[in-house]
Amino acid sequence: MTTLTLPRNGFFARLTFWKVVFWALMAAGLYATFVRFYYGLGAVSNLSDAFPWGIWIGFDVLCGVGLAAGGFTLVAVVHIFNIERYKPILRPAVLTAFLGYLLVIFALMFDLGRPDRIWHPLIMWNPHSVMFEVGWCVTLYTTVLFLEFSPAVFEKLHWKAPLKAFRMISVPLMIAGVILSTLHQSSLGSLFLLVPHKLDKLWYTPYQPIFFYVSAIGVGLAMTIFESWHSSKAFKRQLEAPLLASLASVLAVVQTTYFAMRLMDLQNRHAWGLLTDNRPETALFLLELALIALPLPFLFQKRVQSNPRLLYWAALCVIFGFITNRLNVSVTGIERASGVAYIPKWTEVAVTMAIIALGFALFRLAARHLPVFEEEEDKEETKAYSQNRIGLKVA
């Protein structure tokens, strides 16, 4: 009997489980992309005139913009409040935010009926529209994120002149980025103030813009913990445990404030009675509140803050609570009023999963070829400098 032996250094030897998953997701996403742009929205999605916004808006855009909020949060901490000790985790957060916004824009191309006209709001102004403000702010903030991350490229290419020019404008640029992100994070919540008769009473509140903004700050901090954990595993780096423990303390305060605001809103609107209704919306609303409340007792504990694994799971719970909220507001809360039942077609999910996989791949590619982790770069330069000095002394 002959046995098939695969070469150890061949193609199959380089395959891993996650590479197989990645290429499978990309293949499914490419197929769905072909169907979308060749046959149209009706062939690839379960969207309709009665229910025009599905997971491509609810998850890819609303969640994507919020999950990328770590960039403006860390920029404000380091460059505006001048807390320099968080600088080692700033550049990865900015890269995550930049890729997040690029992928949000990319995802929007699938949802728009005429994606070739995505530039129209920038030229054909409608200053009375919330979407006009969101479109301009997202465009400008994506540009700011590109500029904020550009020093990593300049350092890699050893371009000293552009790096010097960036440092001259860095402070106003950072302030502009924080302002722009603040505006559109809250304005995404303002969109749902326009549909008082369509959005379920569990979620319709005049404080929705504030809730969107505060929850974005919280999930931005959680995403920084999430990204740091995975970067340390993927690139064999030491985890910045003291910094993440400090972030966890801030995250605990932000999430507690957010949870208290949500309960006070229910009280002010006399909406507690809605929680007794036996509906799917009630169950999903309670799940959302549970996911917000669950990590709070743990985030305040020093034992959890000093344990990277426990802290990671607490941050993951915050992220899932955020995603549940955004999907509830944009999908669950509007479905009943639309009169139709919306279940995403598998090709819709394939596009979303492919975009997520692409985001991970792009981050990995950038981290491998650019000085994303500043602290390690500084340590290597210091070590090389010290060795050169010792060599000179010995000589």
C-alpha positions, 0 to 999 in steps of 0.5 A: 500500500502506498502512502501519500506524503505531503512535503513538510515545507510545501503549501499544505505545511503552511496552512493553519486552521485560521488561514483556511477559515480566512480564505473560506470567508474571502471566497464566500465574500467574493461570490456574494460581491459578484452577485451583489454587483451583477444581479443587484441588491434583491439577489444578494439580500433580504432587504426591501422597500419596507425594510431597507436597512439590514445588517450592512447598516446595523452591523457594518456601519453602526457597529463598525464606526463605534468599534473603531472609537478607540482611536479618538479615545486614546488620542484624547487621552494621550495628546489632549489630556497629556497622559503620556504613559498610554502612548505605547498602545496609541498607534495600534488603536489608531491603526484599528480605527483607520482600518475600521473606518475604511472598511465601514466605507467599503461596506457602505458600497454594498448597501447603496443602490448607486455606490458610484454616487457615494461622493454626492453628499460632499458636493450636493450639500443638504445642511439640514440632513443628519446624514450630510453631517455624518457623511462629511464627518466620517470623510474628514475623520478618515482623512485625519486617521490616515494622517495620524497613522502616517508617521509609522509609514514615514518612520519605515521609509526614513522620511524625516522631512514629512515626519517633522512637518507632521509633528508641527501640525499634530496637536491641531490635527488630534483636536480636530479628530476628536471633535469630528469623531464626537460629532458623528458618533452622536449624530448616528444616534440622532438619525433614530430621532427622525422615526418616532413612530417606527422605532420601538418605544423600548429604544426611542428616547431623546437621549439616543445621541448621548447614549451612542456617544458614551457607549462608543467611548466605552467600546473604544476602550474595550476594543483597545484591550481586545486588540492588545490581547490579540496582538500580544498573542499573534506577534509574541509581544509582552502584553501592556498589562499595567496600562490595560488594568488602568484602562479597565478602571476607566472602562468600569466608570464609563460603563457604569455611567452608561448603564445608570443613564439607561436605567434613568431614561427608562424611569423618566419615560415611565417605560418600566411597564414595557418590560413586562410585555411578552415580546421578542423585543423585550427579551432582546432589550433585557439581553442588551441590559444584561450584557452591559451590566454583567462585566461591571462588578468584575471591571472594578475588581483589582484581581480582574484588572491584573489578570489579562485573561479575565480582563479580556473576557470582560472587555469582550462582554462590553463589545457584545453588549455594544453590538447587541444595542446597535443591532437592536436599535437599527434592526429589532426596534424597527422590524415590527413597525415595518410589517415584515420579518427580516432575516439576513440572507447568507450572502449578506452575512458572507459579506459582513464576515469577509469584511471582518476577516479582511480587517484582521488581515490588514492589521496583521499585514500593517503590524508586520511591516510597519512600526506599529508598536512604538514601545518595542521599536524604541526599546530596539533602538535603545538596545542597538545604541547601547551595544554600539556604545559598548563596542566603541568603548571596547575598541 
